């Protein structure tokens, strides 16, 4: 066992408000969403504003070129809605573009390597993005404001530029080799052909102009209008198979949530192509094997580990492949004073996605072709117009007696479902508050022959678990994020008091109560680097 760990611990306090809270992986995005609440918007307005703002402050995780899921709980209807805006392959995709190469390492999804990593980096790794369609449809169907209003914070942030702190420098440095492959991405993120130094803002190229066009013309421009023409021209010039017909054919899938039951609560999650089935299967195992009266201890963690491993075994049998490792995603959760809640998870897949920035629009594109198997005969084999059908994302809203009590989700590839499930279980099994559950040490298990254990669980728990499992003892760190990165909100229906917080080990993440959106004072003192 690895006992060489740092002698420090971190924690975060929840933000508390009766007017609603936004929790996100970047505090400026949370601030953008909270600004909508202060203006009289609801949880959907807040979620869409925060999600769009992430394109300007957390571009390595998500943005207009990404895809994902949103779970919306509408208090007046006492009903949950799911929007699936996952990526779609172009109609003319061909496996001939992705010849297997044994000298290339196995991909993030566990598939054999492809020549020149064309399914992971560059123009041929890009799927038709669903984020603009998904977020704008949520706004139209469930929000109170127009798309132009919720885009306003994102436009302001993009016009100012990407804020560079040490965490931004770290994220860029981790992807520097692949960013160098694309001239526009390199010009934006690698000033001087190197990761940017902190205490400056980087120009995001044409992204502010694109955001303003969306505010003026709406999402149809992105999929069928002039923006679509710019997208297609850049994509075709770079070698992508995506054409105008593919963009025009894209649709969001709106459907009923997948619902699980646990300790008198209903958990509404994203559906069969998400991590939701594994979350529900794990909770079913916990319900039948755990006695909550015994308290949190070695036996409860063994039950959690067994349940997670069992759910991953079922998942592998369904999709016929190994699990995703190391993906990069963003999750945010929102709640308003009326009890509406949103859990939103969306992604570029890898850090900086395809590492392609489209020059005409400034949009950083996904690399979700790597979700698909280049070999024939598998459930995830690539095929024209096929959508991503096996994701780890599992945004979840929990309700009891027709009232939303918490919304939670996370980022971090195969770490997402174990994290989200445990936070929900700790709250429902043992009555922990959101703050207590988010700060509590956890395990990670995905049927890989061992389980990861946070040493803060204590020597007695570790020694007891070691009798049943091979242990990986790993401290909760900023990087690598081995226990996922959750964001959650909760609301007490009896008092109306809302809570929210982001992962304690995420240095730029945070929660924000309803307050007017303002750019901070750094805008007056920092410099802007122009590509």
SULJO-V412640 format. One record per pair of residues at least 24 apart in sequence whose ideal C-beta (glycine too) atoms are under 6 Angstrom apart, sorted by the first residue. I is the first residue (numbers start at 0). J is the second residue. D is the distance in Angstrom with one decimal. If there is no record, write none. Layout:
i=<I & I>
j=<J & J>
d=<D & D>
This chain:
i=<0 & 1 & 4 & 4 & 9 & 10 & 10 & 11 & 11 & 13 & 13 & 13 & 14 & 14 & 14 & 15 & 16 & 16 & 17 & 17 & 18 & 18 & 19 & 19 & 19 & 19 & 19 & 20 & 20 & 20 & 20 & 20 & 20 & 21 & 21 & 21 & 21 & 22 & 22 & 22 & 22 & 22 & 22 & 22 & 23 & 23 & 23 & 24 & 24 & 24 & 24 & 25 & 25 & 25 & 26 & 27 & 28 & 28 & 28 & 29 & 29 & 29 & 30 & 30 & 31 & 31 & 32 & 33 & 33 & 33 & 34 & 34 & 34 & 36 & 36 & 37 & 37 & 37 & 40 & 40 & 41 & 41 & 41 & 42 & 42 & 42 & 42 & 42 & 42 & 43 & 43 & 43 & 43 & 44 & 44 & 44 & 44 & 45 & 46 & 46 & 46 & 47 & 47 & 47 & 47 & 48 & 48 & 49 & 50 & 50 & 51 & 51 & 52 & 52 & 52 & 53 & 55 & 55 & 55 & 56 & 57 & 58 & 59 & 59 & 59 & 60 & 60 & 61 & 61 & 61 & 61 & 62 & 63 & 63 & 63 & 64 & 64 & 64 & 64 & 64 & 65 & 65 & 65 & 65 & 65 & 65 & 66 & 66 & 66 & 67 & 67 & 67 & 68 & 68 & 68 & 68 & 68 & 69 & 69 & 70 & 70 & 70 & 70 & 70 & 71 & 71 & 72 & 72 & 72 & 73 & 74 & 74 & 74 & 77 & 79 & 79 & 79 & 81 & 81 & 81 & 81 & 82 & 82 & 82 & 82 & 83 & 84 & 84 & 84 & 84 & 85 & 85 & 85 & 86 & 86 & 86 & 86 & 86 & 87 & 87 & 87 & 87 & 87 & 88 & 88 & 88 & 89 & 89 & 89 & 90 & 90 & 90 & 91 & 92 & 92 & 92 & 94 & 96 & 97 & 106 & 107 & 108 & 108 & 109 & 109 & 110 & 113 & 118 & 118 & 119 & 119 & 120 & 120 & 122 & 122 & 122 & 122 & 123 & 124 & 124 & 124 & 125 & 125 & 125 & 126 & 126 & 127 & 127 & 127 & 128 & 130 & 131 & 131 & 132 & 132 & 132 & 133 & 135 & 136 & 147 & 150 & 150 & 152 & 153 & 154 & 154 & 157 & 157 & 157 & 157 & 158 & 159 & 159 & 160 & 160 & 160 & 160 & 161 & 161 & 162 & 163 & 163 & 163 & 164 & 165 & 166 & 166 & 168 & 168 & 173 & 174 & 174 & 177 & 178 & 181 & 181 & 183 & 183 & 184 & 184 & 186 & 187 & 187 & 190 & 199 & 199 & 199 & 200 & 200 & 201 & 202 & 202 & 202 & 203 & 204 & 205 & 205 & 206 & 209 & 209 & 222 & 222 & 222 & 223 & 229 & 229 & 233 & 233 & 233 & 261 & 261 & 262 & 264 & 264 & 264 & 265 & 266 & 266 & 267 & 268 & 268 & 269 & 272 & 272 & 273 & 273 & 273 & 274 & 274 & 274 & 274 & 274 & 275 & 277 & 277 & 277 & 278 & 278 & 278 & 280 & 281 & 281 & 281 & 281 & 284 & 285 & 291 & 291 & 295 & 297 & 297 & 300 & 301 & 304 & 304 & 304 & 307 & 307 & 308 & 308 & 311 & 311 & 312 & 318 & 318 & 318 & 319 & 319 & 322 & 322 & 323 & 323 & 323 & 324 & 325 & 326 & 328 & 329 & 330 & 330 & 330 & 330 & 331 & 332 & 332 & 332 & 332 & 334 & 334 & 334 & 338 & 338 & 340 & 340 & 340 & 342 & 342 & 342 & 342 & 342 & 344 & 344 & 344 & 391 & 391 & 393 & 402 & 405 & 405 & 406 & 407 & 409 & 409 & 409 & 410 & 411 & 411 & 411 & 413 & 414 & 414 & 415 & 417 & 418 & 418 & 422 & 433 & 433 & 433 & 437 & 438 & 441 & 443 & 451 & 475 & 477 & 477>
j=<472 & 472 & 454 & 474 & 503 & 438 & 503 & 500 & 503 & 434 & 498 & 500 & 499 & 510 & 512 & 498 & 497 & 512 & 495 & 496 & 336 & 513 & 334 & 335 & 336 & 497 & 513 & 334 & 488 & 497 & 499 & 510 & 512 & 45 & 49 & 333 & 511 & 332 & 486 & 488 & 499 & 500 & 501 & 510 & 49 & 331 & 486 & 57 & 329 & 505 & 508 & 56 & 57 & 507 & 509 & 56 & 52 & 53 & 56 & 509 & 510 & 511 & 511 & 516 & 152 & 516 & 333 & 511 & 513 & 514 & 152 & 515 & 516 & 335 & 513 & 513 & 514 & 515 & 143 & 144 & 143 & 335 & 339 & 333 & 334 & 335 & 339 & 340 & 341 & 137 & 141 & 142 & 341 & 142 & 143 & 144 & 149 & 333 & 333 & 341 & 343 & 134 & 137 & 138 & 149 & 149 & 152 & 331 & 134 & 343 & 150 & 153 & 152 & 153 & 156 & 329 & 153 & 156 & 157 & 156 & 329 & 363 & 170 & 350 & 351 & 327 & 329 & 329 & 345 & 346 & 347 & 363 & 130 & 131 & 362 & 128 & 362 & 363 & 364 & 365 & 128 & 130 & 345 & 346 & 347 & 365 & 128 & 129 & 130 & 344 & 345 & 346 & 269 & 273 & 344 & 392 & 394 & 137 & 343 & 267 & 269 & 342 & 394 & 396 & 141 & 341 & 340 & 396 & 403 & 339 & 337 & 338 & 339 & 401 & 256 & 267 & 396 & 254 & 256 & 269 & 270 & 133 & 137 & 251 & 253 & 252 & 129 & 132 & 133 & 251 & 129 & 386 & 387 & 126 & 129 & 365 & 367 & 387 & 126 & 127 & 249 & 384 & 386 & 126 & 381 & 385 & 240 & 241 & 245 & 245 & 383 & 384 & 240 & 240 & 381 & 383 & 373 & 123 & 373 & 369 & 325 & 323 & 369 & 320 & 321 & 372 & 373 & 368 & 369 & 366 & 369 & 177 & 354 & 237 & 238 & 239 & 355 & 238 & 353 & 366 & 368 & 239 & 353 & 364 & 367 & 368 & 241 & 245 & 249 & 365 & 345 & 218 & 221 & 218 & 249 & 251 & 251 & 218 & 251 & 214 & 210 & 214 & 516 & 210 & 210 & 211 & 203 & 206 & 207 & 210 & 207 & 200 & 522 & 200 & 201 & 202 & 527 & 201 & 203 & 200 & 195 & 197 & 199 & 197 & 197 & 506 & 507 & 194 & 197 & 350 & 350 & 351 & 354 & 354 & 354 & 355 & 356 & 358 & 354 & 356 & 530 & 356 & 530 & 528 & 525 & 526 & 528 & 525 & 527 & 528 & 527 & 529 & 530 & 361 & 361 & 360 & 361 & 361 & 360 & 361 & 246 & 247 & 249 & 247 & 359 & 360 & 357 & 358 & 359 & 286 & 427 & 427 & 397 & 399 & 427 & 398 & 395 & 397 & 396 & 393 & 395 & 394 & 388 & 390 & 390 & 392 & 393 & 391 & 392 & 393 & 415 & 416 & 393 & 310 & 314 & 416 & 393 & 416 & 420 & 310 & 306 & 307 & 310 & 420 & 309 & 424 & 428 & 429 & 429 & 460 & 463 & 442 & 467 & 442 & 444 & 450 & 417 & 444 & 444 & 446 & 445 & 446 & 446 & 378 & 379 & 389 & 377 & 378 & 413 & 445 & 391 & 412 & 413 & 412 & 412 & 412 & 410 & 410 & 408 & 409 & 410 & 486 & 486 & 406 & 486 & 487 & 488 & 488 & 490 & 497 & 403 & 490 & 396 & 403 & 406 & 394 & 395 & 396 & 406 & 408 & 392 & 394 & 408 & 415 & 416 & 419 & 492 & 433 & 489 & 488 & 487 & 483 & 484 & 485 & 484 & 480 & 483 & 484 & 445 & 443 & 483 & 483 & 443 & 483 & 485 & 485 & 487 & 489 & 498 & 500 & 503 & 482 & 482 & 481 & 504 & 504 & 506>
d=<5.2 & 4.9 & 5.5 & 4.5 & 5.1 & 4.7 & 5.2 & 5.1 & 4.5 & 4.0 & 4.2 & 4.5 & 5.2 & 4.0 & 5.3 & 5.5 & 5.4 & 3.5 & 5.3 & 5.9 & 5.2 & 3.9 & 5.5 & 4.0 & 5.3 & 5.6 & 5.1 & 5.8 & 5.3 & 4.7 & 3.4 & 5.5 & 5.5 & 5.1 & 5.5 & 4.9 & 5.3 & 5.1 & 4.2 & 5.5 & 3.9 & 5.7 & 5.1 & 4.1 & 5.1 & 3.9 & 5.8 & 5.9 & 5.0 & 5.9 & 4.6 & 4.6 & 4.5 & 5.2 & 3.3 & 4.7 & 4.3 & 4.8 & 5.8 & 5.3 & 5.7 & 4.1 & 4.9 & 5.9 & 3.5 & 5.6 & 5.9 & 3.8 & 5.3 & 5.3 & 5.9 & 5.8 & 2.8 & 5.9 & 3.6 & 4.6 & 5.3 & 5.0 & 5.2 & 5.5 & 5.5 & 4.9 & 5.1 & 4.3 & 5.7 & 4.3 & 4.0 & 5.6 & 4.8 & 5.7 & 4.3 & 4.4 & 5.8 & 4.6 & 5.6 & 5.2 & 5.6 & 4.3 & 4.5 & 3.9 & 5.0 & 5.0 & 5.9 & 4.8 & 4.8 & 4.2 & 5.6 & 5.2 & 5.6 & 5.7 & 5.8 & 4.1 & 5.2 & 4.5 & 5.6 & 5.6 & 5.6 & 3.9 & 4.1 & 5.9 & 5.9 & 5.2 & 4.4 & 5.0 & 5.0 & 5.2 & 4.1 & 4.4 & 4.9 & 5.5 & 5.8 & 5.4 & 5.7 & 5.5 & 4.9 & 4.7 & 4.7 & 5.4 & 3.9 & 5.3 & 5.9 & 4.6 & 5.1 & 5.5 & 4.7 & 5.3 & 5.8 & 4.2 & 5.9 & 5.2 & 2.7 & 5.7 & 4.1 & 5.8 & 5.6 & 5.5 & 5.5 & 5.6 & 4.6 & 5.8 & 6.0 & 4.6 & 4.7 & 5.1 & 5.4 & 5.3 & 4.4 & 4.5 & 4.6 & 5.9 & 5.2 & 3.8 & 5.0 & 4.5 & 4.5 & 3.8 & 5.9 & 5.4 & 4.9 & 5.6 & 5.6 & 5.3 & 5.6 & 5.5 & 5.6 & 4.0 & 3.3 & 5.8 & 2.6 & 4.9 & 5.9 & 5.2 & 4.1 & 3.4 & 5.9 & 6.0 & 4.0 & 5.4 & 5.8 & 4.4 & 5.9 & 6.0 & 5.0 & 5.7 & 5.9 & 4.9 & 4.1 & 4.5 & 4.7 & 5.9 & 4.3 & 5.2 & 4.7 & 5.1 & 5.9 & 5.6 & 5.7 & 5.6 & 4.2 & 5.4 & 5.8 & 5.3 & 5.7 & 5.5 & 3.3 & 5.3 & 5.7 & 4.8 & 4.8 & 5.7 & 4.8 & 5.0 & 5.6 & 3.4 & 4.6 & 4.3 & 5.9 & 5.8 & 4.6 & 3.8 & 4.6 & 5.4 & 5.2 & 4.7 & 4.1 & 5.8 & 5.9 & 5.2 & 5.1 & 5.8 & 5.7 & 5.1 & 4.6 & 5.8 & 5.9 & 5.2 & 5.0 & 3.9 & 5.0 & 4.1 & 5.9 & 4.4 & 4.9 & 5.6 & 4.8 & 5.9 & 5.3 & 5.0 & 4.2 & 5.6 & 4.6 & 5.7 & 5.5 & 3.3 & 5.2 & 5.2 & 5.0 & 4.3 & 5.9 & 5.8 & 4.8 & 5.3 & 5.1 & 5.0 & 5.3 & 5.4 & 5.2 & 5.1 & 5.8 & 5.9 & 5.0 & 4.6 & 4.1 & 5.0 & 5.6 & 4.9 & 4.2 & 4.6 & 5.4 & 4.3 & 3.5 & 5.7 & 5.4 & 4.6 & 5.5 & 4.9 & 5.6 & 5.4 & 4.6 & 5.1 & 5.9 & 4.7 & 5.9 & 5.7 & 3.9 & 5.4 & 3.5 & 3.4 & 4.5 & 5.7 & 4.7 & 5.9 & 5.9 & 5.0 & 4.0 & 5.4 & 4.2 & 5.9 & 5.2 & 6.0 & 5.2 & 4.2 & 4.9 & 4.7 & 5.5 & 5.0 & 5.5 & 5.1 & 4.8 & 5.3 & 4.5 & 5.7 & 4.8 & 6.0 & 5.3 & 5.4 & 5.2 & 4.6 & 5.9 & 3.5 & 5.8 & 3.9 & 4.8 & 4.0 & 5.4 & 4.9 & 5.1 & 5.7 & 4.8 & 4.2 & 4.1 & 5.4 & 4.6 & 4.9 & 5.7 & 5.8 & 4.8 & 5.9 & 5.7 & 4.7 & 3.5 & 5.8 & 5.9 & 5.8 & 4.5 & 5.0 & 5.2 & 4.0 & 5.2 & 4.4 & 4.7 & 3.8 & 5.1 & 5.3 & 5.9 & 4.4 & 5.0 & 5.3 & 4.4 & 5.7 & 5.8 & 4.4 & 5.2 & 5.9 & 5.6 & 3.5 & 3.7 & 5.5 & 4.1 & 5.3 & 5.1 & 5.0 & 5.3 & 4.3 & 5.1 & 5.2 & 4.4 & 4.2 & 5.1 & 4.9 & 5.5 & 6.0 & 5.1 & 4.4 & 4.2 & 3.4 & 5.7 & 5.4 & 4.3 & 4.8 & 4.2 & 4.6 & 4.8 & 4.5 & 5.7 & 5.3 & 3.9 & 5.9 & 4.0 & 5.3 & 3.8 & 4.2 & 5.8 & 4.0 & 4.7 & 5.6 & 3.8 & 5.6 & 5.2 & 5.8 & 3.8 & 5.5 & 5.1 & 3.4 & 5.4 & 5.9 & 5.4 & 4.1 & 5.1 & 5.6 & 5.6 & 5.5 & 5.8 & 6.0 & 5.1 & 5.5 & 6.0>
